[in-house]
Each structure stands twice: as C-alpha cells, then as structure tokens.
Amino acid sequence: MRYLLDASALVPLLGELGERLIAKATEERLSTTDLALYEAGNSLWKLSALVKLITLEDAAEAIDVLKGLAARGIIRVVGFEELDLASTLRLACGEGVTFYDASYIAAAENVGATLVTEDRKLREAASRRVNTIAYTDFKRKVARVGPSR
C-alpha cells in the first residue's frame, strides 16, 4: 500500500518505530510532503524546548533520521512543485481547510496514497477525495512489522 503521512503521523511514527521505520517505509511505500518535514521539526522543537518531554539530543537525532530517510528516498517527499497550487487553494476554500491541510490532500491524490493523519477535520475533508486513516489505526498495521535484520 501507499501512504502519505502528515506531521501528526510522522512525528510519533519516528519515535515509536525507530529502526523498524525503514522496513515499514520500504514495505508500504511511505511518503510525506516537504511541508511535513518543517512541521515535524517544529513539533520536535516544541517537545524539546517548550514541553521538555524529550531532550534536544533526541529531537536532533529524530530530525536527522527523518532527513536521512527523505534524502535516500526511503520516504518519498512530495514537493510543492509537483502540486497544482491554484487547485490546492481552490480545494482549501471549497473544503474549509487551511492551504497547509489542502496540500496534504492534493499530495495524497497526486501519488495515489491513503492520507494518514490524527487531525479529524483533515480526515473528514480529505475523505471526500482520497482514502484516509487515523494514525492510531495505521500504527496497528505498523506494529505487525517484525524487527529489521
């Protein structure tokens, strides 16, 4: 299967899977958007600097892992240049979601992927155009992947 993860799915996936993320990304053909990389970095900053749930070192390691997975093409990054931005704007206005959220929907459409998000409003809007799944449900599927060898 093909899945496109927004930042609400990408950050916990990094923390929960670690090394097994590589196996899952290869098996399931995971993708995300260039926007999600920045949103993930911002979430890691919040978890480290503001909420103090993780150390700065752990946050830096997580973002480096994400960058490496994207740079090696293990997680495909859908860039803004691959999207029709005017159509994305129309989608945002028509569905009553932010342009950011509409870009996740447009990217999922573009690559023929199921959108993975914990954002209920985004799932509802996206479900009119693409398949969607909550991260918590996706995580159950991910848990079935054995340790990489």
Secondary structure as UniProt FT lines:
FT   STRAND          3..5
FT   HELIX           7..17
FT   TURN            18..19
FT   HELIX           20..28
FT   STRAND          30..33
FT   HELIX           34..45
FT   HELIX           46..50
FT   HELIX           56..71
FT   TURN            72..73
FT   STRAND          76..78
FT   HELIX           80..82
FT   HELIX           85..95
FT   HELIX           99..111
FT   STRAND          114..116
FT   HELIX           120..126
FT   TURN            127..129
FT   STRAND          132..133
FT   HELIX           135..142
FT   TURN            143..144
//
